[in-house]
Amino acid sequence: MALNKEEILQALKQVYDPEIPVDIVNLGLVYEVQIEKELVYVKITTTAPGCPVGNLIAGQIKKVIRHLSEVDLAVSGAAVPEIVVETVYDPPWEMNRVSEEGRKMLGWE
């Protein structure tokens, strides 16, 4: 599998929390991305525990990574990986996790 962390993070900028007009990377919701052989593991959080859109966001993450890996398959012949998205609440999300770009999107700067 030729996917790398930077490509995945860039692709995840297509995924938005439907309640906030900023992508999940710039919101600071993505805690970790690991790539191992034919597995992509993404650890995320939501802006609040029990957020009703957590499953929706996880589904969008899988869809974006699957599309990225299908493009990679067409180019390099690499296998489409298993995609695991884990939602955690420790540490809890805080507003200081929003990137500078995200703050601009929100009009905070």
C-alpha positions as CSV (number, residue, x, y, z in Angstrom):
1,M,0.0,0.0,0.0
2,A,1.5,3.3,-1.1
3,L,-0.8,5.6,0.9
4,N,0.9,7.9,3.4
5,K,-0.2,9.9,6.4
6,E,0.0,13.3,4.6
7,E,-2.1,12.1,1.7
8,I,-4.7,10.8,4.1
9,L,-4.8,13.9,6.2
10,Q,-5.2,16.0,3.1
11,A,-8.1,13.8,1.9
12,L,-9.7,14.1,5.3
13,K,-10.0,17.8,4.8
14,Q,-13.0,16.9,2.7
15,V,-14.8,15.6,5.8
16,Y,-16.8,18.2,7.8
17,D,-18.6,18.2,11.0
18,P,-22.1,18.9,9.7
19,E,-22.7,21.4,12.5
20,I,-19.5,23.4,12.0
21,P,-18.3,24.8,8.7
22,V,-14.7,23.5,9.2
23,D,-13.1,20.2,8.2
24,I,-12.2,17.6,10.8
25,V,-8.5,18.1,10.4
26,N,-8.6,21.8,10.9
27,L,-11.0,21.4,13.8
28,G,-8.5,19.2,15.5
29,L,-10.8,16.2,15.6
30,V,-8.2,13.8,14.1
31,Y,-5.9,12.5,16.9
32,E,-4.0,9.9,15.0
33,V,-3.4,8.2,11.6
34,Q,-1.5,4.9,11.4
35,I,-0.8,2.9,8.3
36,E,0.3,-0.7,8.6
37,K,0.4,-3.1,5.6
38,E,-3.2,-3.3,4.6
39,L,-4.7,-1.4,7.5
40,V,-5.4,2.3,7.9
41,Y,-6.3,3.3,11.5
42,V,-7.7,6.7,12.3
43,K,-8.4,7.9,15.8
44,I,-10.8,10.8,16.1
45,T,-12.9,12.6,18.6
46,T,-16.0,14.8,18.4
47,T,-16.5,18.3,19.7
48,A,-18.6,16.8,22.5
49,P,-19.0,13.3,24.0
50,G,-22.1,11.6,22.7
51,C,-22.2,13.9,19.6
52,P,-24.9,12.5,17.4
53,V,-22.9,12.9,14.2
54,G,-19.9,10.8,15.3
55,N,-21.0,7.8,13.3
56,L,-21.7,10.0,10.3
57,I,-18.2,11.5,10.4
58,A,-16.6,8.0,10.8
59,G,-18.5,6.8,7.8
60,Q,-17.3,9.8,5.7
61,I,-13.7,9.1,6.8
62,K,-14.0,5.5,5.6
63,K,-15.5,6.7,2.3
64,V,-12.8,9.3,1.6
65,I,-9.9,6.9,2.5
66,R,-11.5,4.1,0.5
67,H,-11.7,6.4,-2.6
68,L,-8.1,7.5,-2.1
69,S,-7.0,3.8,-1.9
70,E,-9.0,2.9,-5.0
71,V,-7.2,5.6,-6.9
72,D,-3.9,4.3,-5.5
73,L,-4.9,0.8,-6.6
74,A,-5.5,2.0,-10.1
75,V,-2.1,3.6,-10.3
76,S,0.2,1.3,-8.3
77,G,-1.8,-1.9,-7.9
78,A,-1.7,-1.7,-4.1
79,A,-4.4,-3.4,-2.2
80,V,-7.4,-1.5,-0.8
81,P,-6.8,-1.5,3.0
82,E,-9.1,-2.3,5.9
83,I,-10.1,1.1,7.4
84,V,-10.7,1.3,11.1
85,V,-12.0,4.5,12.7
86,E,-12.0,4.7,16.5
87,T,-13.8,7.5,18.3
88,V,-12.4,8.4,21.7
89,Y,-13.2,11.1,24.2
90,D,-9.9,11.1,26.2
91,P,-8.4,13.5,25.9
92,P,-11.5,15.6,25.3
93,W,-11.6,18.0,22.4
94,E,-10.9,21.6,23.2
95,M,-11.2,24.8,21.1
96,N,-7.4,25.2,21.3
97,R,-7.1,22.2,18.9
98,V,-8.5,24.3,16.0
99,S,-5.7,25.1,13.6
100,E,-4.9,28.6,12.4
101,E,-6.6,27.8,9.1
102,G,-9.7,26.6,11.0
103,R,-9.8,29.7,13.1
104,K,-9.8,31.8,9.9
105,M,-12.6,29.7,8.5
106,L,-14.6,30.4,11.7
107,G,-13.8,34.1,11.6
108,W,-11.9,33.9,14.9
109,E,-8.9,35.7,13.4
